[in-house]
Amino acid sequence: MNNLSFYSSGHYLGFSELGNLYSRDGQYLGWIEDDNTVWDKNGKYRGTITEIVGHRYILRSIFVLPPIPKPPKPAPNASVIPDPPPNVPPIKLDLGYQDAFSIGEVI
């Protein structure tokens, strides 16, 4: 699986490095656990990494109660910020699923 993530609209969300998630401009968003669950920098569950048509998305079900928050982790710096890729075609989400992060969201 590659390390670039997109919103369901096809816009580039950001990238991951060494289990950490960063926005497109290198701002620390949170971390990714071995089971592909994603937690924001404040320890709030955000969703799960899902690969659809060769692209990676972070999605969550609105019908499932989120797990209890975890203690925040220190914010590491990304070693290299990759050039933003072109947007990808939008996807249609299954009923009850949504993007785990909103475009322009500040956490």
N, C-alpha and C positions, 0 to 999 in steps of 0.2 A: 504494500500500500504506500502511495506517495505521501509526502508531508504537507501538501497544500490542501486547504479546505475552502469550500464555497458555500454561499447561501443558496437556498432553493431557487431564488431568482436568477442564479447564475453568476452573481457578482462574487468577486474574490473576497473571502473572509480573512484569511491569514495562513500561517504555517506553524508547524510544530518542529521542535528540535529537542532531543534528549528528554522526551516526555513532557515538555512544556509547550503551551499554546500561546502564540503571539498574533497580534493584529497585523494587517498588511504593512504597517509602518513600524513594526517591532515592539509595540507596547505589550507587556505581559498581560495575558488574559486569564491564565490558569494552568492547570495541568491535566494530563491524560494518564489514566491508570492502565494496567496491563489488560484489563477486560474491556478496554476502549470507552470507559465512562469518562466524561469530561466534567471537571470541577472548576469554577471560576476562582479568581485570586482571593476571594473572601471565603472560600470553602463551600460555596453553594453548588449543589448538583445542577448541571446545565443540560446534559443529554448524553447521547452515545454516538460515537463515530460510525457512520454508515457509508458504505461504498455503493454508489448507484451509477451505472453506465460508465465505469472507469474513473469517476470523480468522487471525492470525499466530502461528506456533509456531516454536520453535527446537529442531530435532531432529537426531539423529545416528544413523548406522548403526553397529551393533556389529560388522558384518562388514567394515568398511573401516578400514584403519590410519590413524590421525590424522596430519596433517602435523607436521613438526618445529615445536616451540614457537617463538614470535617474542619479541623483546625486549618487556618490558612498556612500556606507555605511561603517562604521568602521569595521575593521576585528576583529571578535571575535575569541577566542580560543575554539577549540573543547574540551569538557570535557573528553571524552574517545575516543580513536582511536580504532575502532573495528579491530579484526584480519581480514586480507583480505580473502574473500571467494574464493573458486575455481572459475576458469573461467566458463562461461556458453556457450552453443552452439551458434555459430554466427547466426545472423538473416539476412534475405534479406530485404533491405529497399525498400519501394515503390519509384517509379520514382520521382526524385526531392527532396528527403529527404536525409539528411546526419547527421552525428554525430555533436552535437553542440560544442563539444570540441574535439581536436585532441590528440592522444596518445602522451604524452611527451610535450604537449604545455605548454609554460610558459606565464602566463598572469600578 
